[in-house]
C-alpha cells in the first residue's frame, strides 16, 4: 500500500472550497494531485482573488481571496482541490493603487486573464460576434496533457537546408475552393500537407497562432460595408494558448490537441514548423486600450513607460513590452520553452525583434540579456531563432542584430535589391552579387544561414502584385489608402492591375519566374510567401491585415489555372535540393575548396570571368562549383538579365564536362524548366542567348 503524501491535502476552506498554500512556480494553473495550483505575479497589488466560473456562465461561481500568508514575495499562490476541470474557467482580480504617473493601473472591478493560461475561451469560433456586456471576455482554462505524440521527435534540419513557406492558418484553406473538411483551421491545413510535400518545401512558418481577438480594432470596408477583422493576429491576448478560432474543435476546448496533431503530421512529412511570435506588444494597447491581463496585474513591470507613465510605442501599436525586465524575460523564455516542449515546434520568427534588445527606457542595449538568454537556453538549444531585425521606432539592425552565433535574420536588404534589379534599376548589380552569395558583408563569420532571403512576405505585395502594380491600393482597409508601405520597388510591366494584354501577361509571368529563380539559387535560406507559387493576387493591397476574405485567402483554383508557375517553382525547389553547393553552411570566397579545378564562386558577364560592375550594368552571371552528395563534381551557372535587350553569353569552359540547360525564363513552356536530372545538353557548348528580362540556369555535367 502506497502512503499518500501529506501535501496532497487541503489545510483550510475558503467559501466552501478546500485549499492550501500553493507553490510559486510554475506560474499559471498547474495540475497537482487532487487539485490545481494557481500562481500569479504582481509586484504592486495589495490583494488578489481567484475568480472561478462555470464554463460559459456570465457571472462567477465564486471568488477566492488569496490569504495574506499565501503571498510569497510578489507571487500569490494557492492550491484549490476538487475542481471540475472540464467545466472550469478562471481569472484573477487584482486590487492596488491607480496612479498612472507611477505606472500603476490596478482596477478591482476588472477580471484579468492569466498571462500563463494554456487555453483561453471567449473567441471559440472565428468571426462570431462576442457579447461585449460579459464582464470577462477572455477566460483562462485548464489544458489537458494527454496527447499521444507517438514518438514524434524534432527533425533538426540544418538551417541552411530549409526552404521556408510562410502561410496563414486560416487563409490557407478558408477559400471555398480548398476542398477540405474544416476550412480555415489547423485540421484544414493538415489536409493540405500532401500539397506542401509536392511543392517541396520542408518548413512552414505560421503567422501568429497565439490566442488573439479578431474583433480588435475592427471596422468596416467603406465601399462594401463588410466588417473588417484583425486577420493577421499581431495583437496577442494569450501567449501560451493556441488560437481557438483556428480549430474546428475550438468550441469544445480541443484546440491544443488539434494543433499538436497538425505539427505531428507535418513532422511525419519531413516539414518543420516555425511560429511567428509577437513579444514586442500586446492587445492591451495604450492608456485608452482594454485591460486584459498585464495592464491590470503589473503594468509598470510588463510595459515600457515614459517618466510620466505613458506607453512607449516602438511597435506602432500603442504599447511596447518591457522585454528585458527580469520578470518579463522569464515570461518570454517560459513561453517559448512551452511551445517547444509541449507543441514540438521547431523554431520562431520574432516580429519587430529589434524591440527585444531595447532597455526599459527604449534605448538599445549593447548586450541585451533576453536575446542572450534565448540563444543559450538548453531547451531552445536546437530551435531556429529568426529575427525581423527592425522595429516601428526606427531601429534597423539587418546585419548587426545581436545574434550570439544563433540568430538568423529576415534580410530586408536582399528583398529590396532583388526587387530593384528585376525591374531594371541601375546600380544594383554589385549589391545583388553580395546578396545572392549569402550577404557576407552583413553576415561574415555567421554563415549564409544567418540570412533568410525573401522577395515577398505577408506584409507587402504578393509576387503577382509586385509585377502588376506600381502603387499600393489599400482603399478597402478603410484608412484612405494611407496605411501600408510606399516604397514597394514594384513595376506593373505596362498596365496597372489586371489586364487582358497577352504581352504584358507573358512579361509578368517571366518576371515572377525571374524572382523565384534568383531566390532559390541564392546562398542563404529562401522563404516563399504562400500562394506566390500560383500567382495569388491581393489586387494591389499591400497591407491586408484586416482582410478576412478572398483578398487574403489562398485560391485553390490557381493550382490548375497557374500550373505553369507552380511547376516552375516545384522544379526550382527540387534543383536546390539536388545541388548542395546552393545551400552550403559557409560563404563562398572564390577558392577551390572542393578540388574541382574551379573556385567555389566566380562572377561573369557576357564573357566569362569579365563581370560588368558599372552602374549601368543590368546583367550578372555567377558560377558555383563544388561537389554533389555523391562526391561528384557539381557546377551551377546562373545568368540574370534585367535588361530590356537580350545578350549572347559566352560560357565558362568546363574541363571534361558539358553544360546542360535547367531553366530559361525567356523560353516558352515547357522548355522554360526541366525536371532536375533530365536537363538536356546545350546546343552549343560555349554559347547561349539570354532573352530580355530573363534568367538562365545551367548545370555542369561530367558524364
PAFITOR-295168 format. One record per residue (C-alpha): residue number from 1; y, z negated, x negated; chain. Coordinates in steps of 0.25 Angstrom, whole numbers. Layout:
  nr    yy    zz    xx kette
 NUM     Y     Z     X     A
...
//
This chain:
  nr    yy    zz    xx kette
   1     0     0     0     A
   2    14     4    -6     A
   3    24    -6    -5     A
   4    37    -2     2     A
   5    50    -3    -7     A
   6    60   -14    -2     A
   7    71    -4    -4     A
   8    66     5     8     A
   9    70    -6    18     A
  10    84    -8    24     A
  11    91   -20    22     A
  12   101   -20    34     A
  13   105   -13    47     A
  14   118    -6    50     A
  15   120    -2    65     A
  16   105    -3    67     A
  17   101     6    54     A
  18    93     0    43     A
  19   100     1    30     A
  20   101    -3    16     A
  21   110    -1     4     A
  22   107    13    -2     A
  23   107    20   -15     A
  24   119    26   -20     A
  25   112    38   -26     A
  26   110    49   -22     A
  27   122    51   -13     A
  28   120    56     1     A
  29   108    53    10     A
  30    94    51     3     A
  31    81    49    10     A
  32    75    35     5     A
  33    63    28    10     A
  34    65    25    25     A
  35    80    30    25     A
  36    91    37    20     A
  37   100    33     8     A
  38   115    36    11     A
  39   125    36    -1     A
  40   139    41    -1     A
  41   150    40   -11     A
  42   164    37    -8     A
  43   173    30   -18     A
  44   185    27    -9     A
  45   178    24     4     A
  46   180    10     9     A
  47   168    11    18     A
  48   157    21    22     A
  49   148    23    34     A
  50   135    31    36     A
  51   137    39    49     A
  52   123    43    56     A
  53   122    54    66     A
  54   110    59    74     A
  55   109    73    71     A
  56   119    81    80     A
  57   126    69    86     A
  58   141    69    87     A
  59   142    54    85     A
  60   136    45    74     A
  61   123    37    78     A
  62   129    26    69     A
  63   138    23    57     A
  64   132    14    46     A
  65   143     8    37     A
  66   139     6    22     A
  67   140    -9    20     A
  68   149   -12     8     A
  69   137   -16    -1     A
  70   131    -2     1     A
  71   142     3    -7     A
  72   139     5   -22     A
  73   151     9   -30     A
  74   157    21   -22     A
  75   144    24   -15     A
  76   140    20    -1     A
  77   125    19     1     A
  78   115    15    12     A
  79   101    18    16     A
  80    98    19    30     A
  81    84    18    36     A
  82    77    24    48     A
  83    86    37    50     A
  84    81    49    58     A
  85    83    59    46     A
  86    81    72    54     A
  87    92    67    65     A
  88   102    61    55     A
  89   116    66    52     A
  90   125    57    44     A
  91   138    55    37     A
  92   148    45    31     A
  93   161    38    36     A
  94   170    34    24     A
  95   182    25    26     A
  96   192    23    16     A
  97   207    26    13     A
  98   214    38    18     A
  99   224    41     7     A
 100   224    56     3     A
 101   234    54    -8     A
 102   224    45   -15     A
 103   213    55   -11     A
 104   207    46     0     A
 105   203    53    13     A
 106   194    43    20     A
 107   193    44    35     A
 108   183    35    42     A
 109   183    44    54     A
 110   176    55    47     A
 111   161    56    45     A
 112   158    62    32     A
 113   147    71    27     A
 114   138    66    16     A
 115   142    75     4     A
 116   128    74    -1     A
 117   122    77    13     A
 118   109    86    11     A
 119   111    92    24     A
 120   123    94    34     A
 121   123    97    49     A
 122   134   102    57     A
 123   134   116    54     A
 124   120   119    56     A
 125   121   133    62     A
 126   131   143    55     A
 127   143   146    64     A
 128   140   137    75     A
 129   154   131    79     A
 130   153   116    76     A
 131   158   105    85     A
 132   171   101    78     A
 133   172    88    86     A
 134   160    82    79     A
 135   164    70    71     A
 136   155    74    59     A
 137   154    89    56     A
 138   144    90    44     A
 139   133    80    45     A
 140   124    75    34     A
 141   109    75    36     A
 142    97    71    28     A
 143    89    83    22     A
 144    74    83    22     A
 145    68    84     8     A
 146    54    90    11     A
 147    56   105     8     A
 148    44   111     1     A
 149    49   119   -11     A
 150    35   124   -15     A
 151    37   122   -30     A
 152    49   130   -30     A
 153    56   130   -44     A
 154    69   135   -50     A
 155    68   150   -54     A
 156    77   147   -66     A
 157    80   162   -68     A
 158    89   163   -81     A
 159   103   164   -76     A
 160   105   178   -84     A
 161    93   183   -75     A
 162   100   181   -62     A
 163   105   191   -52     A
 164   113   183   -42     A
 165   114   187   -28     A
 166   126   179   -21     A
 167   124   178    -6     A
 168   128   170     7     A
 169   116   164    14     A
 170   122   167    28     A
 171   128   180    25     A
 172   115   186    18     A
 173   107   186    31     A
 174   117   184    43     A
 175   119   199    46     A
 176   111   204    58     A
 177   104   214    48     A
 178    98   203    39     A
 179    85   203    48     A
 180    82   188    44     A
 181    77   178    54     A
 182    88   168    51     A
 183   101   176    47     A
 184   111   169    39     A
 185   102   157    34     A
 186    94   153    22     A
 187    82   157    29     A
 188    88   171    31     A
 189    91   172    16     A
 190    77   168    13     A
 191    72   181    21     A
 192    81   190    12     A
 193    74   185    -1     A
 194    66   198    -2     A
 195    79   206    -2     A
 196    84   197   -13     A
 197    71   200   -21     A
 198    72   215   -19     A
 199    87   215   -23     A
 200    82   208   -36     A
 201    92   196   -37     A
 202    86   183   -42     A
 203    97   173   -38     A
 204   105   171   -25     A
 205   118   164   -25     A
 206   120   158   -11     A
 207   134   156    -7     A
 208   137   141    -2     A
 209   126   135     6     A
 210   131   121     5     A
 211   134   116    19     A
 212   148   121    23     A
 213   155   123    36     A
 214   156   138    41     A
 215   167   133    50     A
 216   176   128    39     A
 217   190   135    39     A
 218   184   145    50     A
 219   194   155    56     A
 220   193   168    64     A
 221   194   182    60     A
 222   208   187    64     A
 223   203   200    69     A
 224   190   197    76     A
 225   191   182    80     A
 226   178   180    73     A
 227   176   165    68     A
 228   176   165    52     A
 229   167   155    45     A
 230   167   149    32     A
 231   156   159    28     A
 232   155   157    13     A
 233   153   142    13     A
 234   162   138     2     A
 235   166   125     9     A
 236   155   115     7     A
 237   152   104    17     A
 238   139    99    11     A
 239   135   101    -4     A
 240   121    96    -3     A
 241   118   103    11     A
 242   113   118    13     A
 243   121   125    24     A
 244   114   122    37     A
 245   121   135    44     A
 246   113   143    34     A
 247   100   138    38     A
 248    92   143    50     A
 249    87   129    51     A
 250   101   123    49     A
 251   101   117    64     A
 252    88   110    60     A
 253    94   104    47     A
 254    84   112    39     A
 255    94   120    31     A
 256    89   113    18     A
 257    75   118    19     A
 258    79   132    23     A
 259    88   133    11     A
 260    77   128     2     A
 261    67   138     8     A
 262    77   149     4     A
 263    78   144   -10     A
 264    63   143   -12     A
 265    61   157    -7     A
 266    72   163   -16     A
 267    65   156   -28     A
 268    52   162   -24     A
 269    58   175   -24     A
 270    64   173   -38     A
 271    78   171   -33     A
 272    87   159   -38     A
 273    97   152   -29     A
 274   111   149   -33     A
 275   121   141   -23     A
 276   135   144   -23     A
 277   141   130   -23     A
 278   155   125   -20     A
 279   159   112   -27     A
 280   173   115   -28     A
 281   178   112   -14     A
 282   172   107    -1     A
 283   174   110    14     A
 284   184    98    16     A
 285   196   106    11     A
 286   209    99     8     A
 287   216    88    15     A
 288   216    96    28     A
 289   201    99    27     A
 290   190    91    34     A
 291   184    78    29     A
 292   169    81    28     A
 293   163    72    16     A
 294   170    72     3     A
 295   184    70     8     A
 296   180    58    17     A
 297   171    52     7     A
 298   179    52    -6     A
 299   190    63    -6     A
 300   196    58   -19     A
 301   183    60   -27     A
 302   178    73   -21     A
 303   191    81   -22     A
 304   201    85   -32     A
 305   214    79   -27     A
 306   229    80   -31     A
 307   236    67   -35     A
 308   242    68   -20     A
 309   228    68   -14     A
 310   227    83   -10     A
 311   216    92   -14     A
 312   216   101   -26     A
 313   212   115   -21     A
 314   206   122   -33     A
 315   195   128   -23     A
 316   205   135   -14     A
 317   199   128    -2     A
 318   206   115    -1     A
 319   199   105   -10     A
 320   192   104   -23     A
 321   180    96   -26     A
 322   183    85   -38     A
 323   170    90   -45     A
 324   172    83   -58     A
 325   173    69   -52     A
 326   161    62   -56     A
 327   156    59   -41     A
 328   159    74   -37     A
 329   151    79   -50     A
 330   139    70   -45     A
 331   140    76   -31     A
 332   140    91   -37     A
 333   129    88   -46     A
 334   121    81   -36     A
 335   123    93   -26     A
 336   118   103   -36     A
 337   106    95   -40     A
 338   103    94   -25     A
 339   103   109   -23     A
 340    95   112   -36     A
 341    84   101   -33     A
 342    83   101   -18     A
 343    86   116   -16     A
 344    81   122   -29     A
 345    94   131   -30     A
 346    95   137   -44     A
 347   110   136   -46     A
 348   124   136   -41     A
 349   137   145   -41     A
 350   149   136   -41     A
 351   160   140   -32     A
 352   174   139   -39     A
 353   167   132   -51     A
 354   180   131   -59     A
 355   183   119   -50     A
 356   171   112   -55     A
 357   178   110   -69     A
 358   191   104   -63     A
 359   194    89   -64     A
 360   200    81   -53     A
 361   214    86   -55     A
 362   209   100   -55     A
 363   211   103   -70     A
 364   199   110   -77     A
 365   191   101   -85     A
 366   186   104  -100     A
 367   172    98   -97     A
 368   170    98   -82     A
 369   159    87   -80     A
 370   154    93   -67     A
 371   151   107   -74     A
 372   145   100   -86     A
 373   136    91   -77     A
 374   131   103   -69     A
 375   128   111   -82     A
 376   119   100   -88     A
 377   113    93   -75     A
 378    98    92   -77     A
 379    95    96   -62     A
 380   104   108   -63     A
 381    99   112   -77     A
 382    93   125   -73     A
 383   103   128   -61     A
 384   112   140   -62     A
 385   127   136   -62     A
 386   137   147   -59     A
 387   152   145   -59     A
 388   163   152   -51     A
 389   172   149   -63     A
 390   185   149   -55     A
 391   192   141   -44     A
 392   203   143   -34     A
 393   213   135   -43     A
 394   214   146   -53     A
 395   203   140   -63     A
 396   196   153   -68     A
 397   185   150   -78     A
 398   176   162   -79     A
 399   170   162   -93     A
 400   174   148   -96     A
 401   169   139   -85     A
 402   163   126   -91     A
 403   149   130   -92     A
 404   141   121  -101     A
 405   132   132  -104     A
 406   126   132   -90     A
 407   136   139   -80     A
 408   137   153   -77     A
 409   150   159   -70     A
 410   153   169   -60     A
 411   160   179   -69     A
 412   172   184   -61     A
 413   177   192   -73     A
 414   164   200   -72     A
 415   167   203   -57     A
 416   182   207   -60     A
 417   180   216   -72     A
 418   168   223   -65     A
 419   175   226   -53     A
 420   187   231   -60     A
 421   178   240   -69     A
 422   170   247   -58     A
 423   183   250   -50     A
 424   188   257   -63     A
 425   199   248   -68     A
 426   204   249   -82     A
 427   202   239   -93     A
 428   189   234   -88     A
 429   178   239   -98     A
 430   180   229  -109     A
 431   179   217   -99     A
 432   167   224   -92     A
 433   159   224  -105     A
 434   161   209  -107     A
 435   157   206   -92     A
 436   144   215   -92     A
 437   140   209  -105     A
 438   140   195   -99     A
 439   154   191  -102     A
 440   152   186  -116     A
 441   167   184  -117     A
 442   166   174  -105     A
 443   152   168  -108     A
 444   149   169  -122     A
 445   140   159  -126     A
 446   135   157  -112     A
 447   128   170  -110     A
 448   129   181   -99     A
 449   122   171   -89     A
 450   135   164   -88     A
 451   141   176   -81     A
 452   138   178   -67     A
 453   142   193   -65     A
 454   147   198   -51     A
 455   155   209   -45     A
 456   156   203   -31     A
 457   153   189   -25     A
 458   155   183   -11     A
 459   169   181   -14     A
 460   176   195   -14     A
 461   172   209   -11     A
 462   157   213   -10     A
 463   153   224   -19     A
 464   155   235    -8     A
 465   169   230    -5     A
 466   172   229   -19     A
 467   171   245   -19     A
 468   177   247    -5     A
 469   189   239    -5     A
 470   202   238   -13     A
 471   207   226    -5     A
 472   201   214     2     A
 473   200   214    17     A
 474   199   200    22     A
 475   206   200    35     A
 476   194   195    42     A
 477   196   182    35     A
 478   208   178    43     A
 479   217   176    31     A
 480   225   188    31     A
 481   217   194    20     A
 482   223   184    11     A
 483   210   178     7     A
 484   201   183    -4     A
 485   203   189   -18     A
 486   213   200   -20     A
 487   208   204   -34     A
 488   195   211   -30     A
 489   195   222   -40     A
 490   189   231   -30     A
 491   190   246   -27     A
 492   188   253   -14     A
 493   183   266   -20     A
 494   193   274   -12     A
 495   193   268     2     A
 496   196   254     7     A
 497   183   249    14     A
 498   173   256    22     A
 499   173   271    20     A
 500   164   283    24     A
 501   168   291    12     A
 502   156   295     5     A
 503   162   296    -9     A
 504   169   282    -8     A
 505   155   276    -3     A
 506   148   282   -15     A
 507   158   277   -25     A
 508   157   263   -19     A
 509   142   263   -20     A
 510   143   267   -34     A
 511   154   256   -37     A
 512   145   246   -31     A
 513   133   251   -40     A
 514   142   250   -52     A
 515   146   236   -50     A
 516   131   232   -47     A
 517   126   240   -59     A
 518   136   233   -69     A
 519   134   219   -63     A
 520   119   220   -64     A
 521   119   225   -78     A
 522   129   215   -84     A
 523   125   203   -92     A
 524   127   190   -84     A
 525   122   186   -71     A
 526   124   196   -60     A
 527   128   191   -46     A
 528   127   200   -33     A
 529   134   198   -20     A
 530   124   199    -9     A
 531   126   212    -1     A
 532   132   219   -13     A
 533   119   226   -16     A
 534   120   233    -2     A
 535   135   235    -2     A
 536   139   224     8     A
 537   154   224    12     A
 538   163   214    17     A
 539   173   225    22     A
 540   183   221    11     A
 541   183   206    14     A
 542   182   199     0     A
 543   182   184     6     A
 544   172   183    17     A
 545   171   168    16     A
 546   173   167    31     A
 547   166   180    36     A
 548   152   176    42     A
 549   150   190    47     A
 550   146   204    43     A
 551   157   204    32     A
 552   149   194    24     A
 553   134   196    29     A
 554   124   204    22     A
 555   122   216    30     A
 556   107   220    28     A
 557   109   234    33     A
 558   115   237    20     A
 559   102   235    13     A
 560    98   248    19     A
 561   111   255    20     A
 562   115   252     6     A
 563   101   253     0     A
 564   107   261   -12     A
 565   115   250   -17     A
 566   104   239   -14     A
 567    94   248   -22     A
 568   104   249   -34     A
 569   106   234   -34     A
 570    91   231   -34     A
 571    89   240   -45     A
 572   100   235   -54     A
 573    95   221   -52     A
 574    81   226   -56     A
 575    87   233   -68     A
 576    93   220   -72     A
 577    80   212   -71     A
 578    73   222   -79     A
 579    83   222   -91     A
 580    85   208   -97     A
 581    96   213  -106     A
 582   105   213   -94     A
 583   103   198   -92     A
 584   102   192  -105     A
 585   106   178  -108     A
 586   115   181  -119     A
 587   127   190  -121     A
 588   125   203  -128     A
 589   132   205  -140     A
 590   129   218  -146     A
 591   117   214  -155     A
 592   103   220  -155     A
 593    96   206  -152     A
 594    84   213  -146     A
 595    82   223  -158     A
 596    82   235  -149     A
 597    91   243  -158     A
 598   104   241  -150     A
 599   113   230  -147     A
 600   112   221  -135     A
 601   125   227  -129     A
 602   133   239  -132     A
 603   145   246  -126     A
 604   147   261  -123     A
 605   156   271  -117     A
 606   154   286  -114     A
 607   148   286  -128     A
 608   138   276  -133     A
 609   144   264  -142     A
 610   158   268  -138     A
 611   163   260  -127     A
 612   177   262  -122     A
 613   185   249  -121     A
 614   198   255  -117     A
 615   206   250  -105     A
 616   204   264   -98     A
 617   189   264  -100     A
 618   180   263   -88     A
 619   166   266   -94     A
 620   158   256  -101     A
 621   143   256  -105     A
 622   135   245  -110     A
 623   121   245  -116     A
 624   112   233  -116     A
 625   100   233  -126     A
 626    88   223  -127     A
 627    74   221  -123     A
 628    68   220  -109     A
 629    58   209  -104     A
 630    46   217  -111     A
 631    54   217  -124     A
 632    57   232  -124     A
 633    70   238  -128     A
 634    79   238  -116     A
 635    93   245  -115     A
 636   103   245  -103     A
 637   115   254  -103     A
 638   125   253   -92     A
 639   137   262   -91     A
 640   149   259   -82     A
 641   159   269   -78     A
 642   171   265   -69     A
 643   178   278   -72     A
 644   180   288   -61     A
 645   175   298   -70     A
 646   161   300   -75     A
 647   157   300   -90     A
 648   146   306   -99     A
 649   139   294  -106     A
 650   133   295  -120     A
 651   122   285  -120     A
 652   118   275  -132     A
 653   105   280  -139     A
 654    92   272  -137     A
 655    83   273  -149     A
 656    70   277  -144     A
 657    74   275  -130     A
 658    80   283  -118     A
 659    90   279  -107     A
 660    86   278   -93     A
 661    95   278   -81     A
 662    94   266   -72     A
 663   107   267   -64     A
 664   118   276   -62     A
 665   128   273   -51     A
 666   134   287   -51     A
 667   121   293   -47     A
 668   117   295   -33     A
 669   106   286   -27     A
 670    94   285   -31     A
 671    98   289   -45     A
 672   108   278   -45     A
 673    98   268   -50     A
 674    83   268   -53     A
 675    72   257   -51     A
 676    72   249   -64     A
 677    61   254   -73     A
 678    61   268   -67     A
 679    74   273   -74     A
 680    74   288   -78     A
 681    77   293   -92     A
 682    91   299   -93     A
 683    92   314   -92     A
 684   100   314  -105     A
 685    96   303  -115     A
 686   110   300  -121     A
 687   120   304  -109     A
 688   123   300   -95     A
 689   134   303   -86     A
 690   140   291   -79     A
 691   147   295   -66     A
 692   161   290   -62     A
 693   161   275   -58     A
 694   147   272   -61     A
 695   137   264   -69     A
 696   125   269   -77     A
 697   113   260   -81     A
 698   103   265   -91     A
 699    91   258   -97     A
 700    85   262  -110     A
 701    70   265  -111     A
 702    61   265  -123     A
 703    48   271  -117     A
//
